[in-house]
Amino acid sequence: MSDTLFLDIIDRKIPADIVYETDQVLGFKDINAQAPHHVLFIPKQHVRTINDLTPATAGLVGELFLAAADYAKQQGVAEDGYRVVMNCNALAGQTVFHIHLHFLAGRAMTWPPG
């Protein structure tokens, strides 16, 4: 996948099933869903990996978590539970190099995740 895939989604150049949006965050359904609710939350500002965060961009991660919590409440899954995951670099499973938070809910999760 391209480094700019998520930037193209933000710019509406590539279609996505957008389910959440604020000034700083976009949430859309994962095309390879691993749970009944599988949404990717991305910052609208580009940061390649967690390793590339700086004090100036660190707040974006908090915005992603706030968006996930808000979405969980909206979908009625906050009390049942949900999982959030961020991968950093290829060995951890990151395939699009723009930080993003996976939100998974609607089924029982197992541990370890694999």
Sequence and secondary structure as in RCSB ss.txt:
>XXXX:A:sequence
MSDTLFLDIIDRKIPADIVYETDQVLGFKDINAQAPHHVLFIPKQHVRTINDLTPATAGLVGELFLAAADYAKQQ
GVAEDGYRVVMNCNALAGQTVFHIHLHFLAGRAMTWPPG
>XXXX:A:secstr
  TTHHHHHHTTSS   EEEE SSEEEEE TT SSSEEEEEEESS   SGGG  TTTTHHHHHHHHHHHHHHHHH
T TTT EEEE   SGGGT  SSS  EEEEESS   SS  
